[in-house]
């Protein structure tokens, strides 16, 4: 299994739908721009962004704790010379001295369901609020004042594919309006660039599959991004088709269903559909378009290989020519980590050698309902644009977030994150 090279025709799952862009920004963006003082909407230390940002931490957010896989990719990355910034590891992790602030918006998860419920407007506001939290809006819920060691961040990584799809443009436009000069990295763009790198290197003109959630597929983000990037680089625009996985992410978290059953269902449906449509190029690349999927990459690859060797009742191998004998997997989190390093290096935002971050430690937060867990009717029935009060509390991930058992499982799978949580 490789993470990174080789595609020609791109096969993505299901039909993409259109969505709003940053030309109709959520109302909260203008509301914050017009009110820079401490409030229930935002208590960001705006003046801090006029100074030297290098010693600030880096922000990462997701709709839950699945984005910790992206943070793991960041923490273990050693793909550059730390002194020169040139490609090539030097034996020192690229982000060894940096500090991080992580937010999982568990109260409002899963983000993928908002498009199905017709509430993309609400989802886009939630994503902007995630960004505000990382900019320093970590108040105690009483008077809006910052408490303790809560510095703003010098970069934001959107670790959630769905949040990237629906909110990346909004957040970039918001930062421009708020005069906050920091980079934002989205995993869909990073994953798309990873696929394009494979496309450029491919000599067999094979096919690729992008496995993502239903919400990410509904956004059309991966087909749109891959098509745009191919055109920009003068490459043949790949054929892009989508089909979303409805249950694999939940199964990986242990919420419902069997991981093996979900993988068999999803990969089987993809290959069968490709066969029905007369596919002739072998699938040689799989893009893991959900933060959870890298955790089961070997099983996903194994199911493709099992289907390749499947023999039907007539004794033939219907899928052997449709699946390459060697698959390459693209992990968008890994590519996001590389992109983050390049952005910080080019903008001169990396922590100086020998310096310490202003944050004394890495911090991890989740949201919880202010009055308890949300019902589905409440969660998807809310109206965006209400700024008088918040219906969530933000608490330490290892505190009363109610996720300790799940977190213990994840920490075993993510050793670099586990070390930072000590």
Secondary structure as UniProt FT lines:
FT   STRAND          9..12
FT   HELIX           22..24
FT   HELIX           27..34
FT   HELIX           46..50
FT   TURN            54..55
FT   STRAND          57..62
FT   TURN            66..67
FT   HELIX           68..76
FT   TURN            82..84
FT   TURN            94..97
FT   STRAND          100..104
FT   HELIX           106..108
FT   HELIX           112..116
FT   TURN            117..118
FT   HELIX           120..134
FT   TURN            135..136
FT   STRAND          153..158
FT   HELIX           161..178
FT   STRAND          183..186
FT   HELIX           187..201
FT   STRAND          207..213
FT   HELIX           214..219
FT   HELIX           221..232
FT   TURN            233..234
FT   STRAND          244..245
FT   HELIX           248..252
FT   TURN            253..254
FT   HELIX           259..276
FT   TURN            277..278
FT   STRAND          283..289
FT   TURN            291..292
FT   HELIX           293..296
FT   HELIX           297..308
FT   TURN            313..314
FT   TURN            318..319
FT   HELIX           320..322
FT   STRAND          323..331
FT   HELIX           332..346
FT   TURN            347..348
FT   TURN            353..354
FT   STRAND          363..369
FT   TURN            370..371
FT   HELIX           376..381
FT   STRAND          392..396
FT   TURN            397..400
FT   HELIX           404..413
FT   HELIX           415..421
//
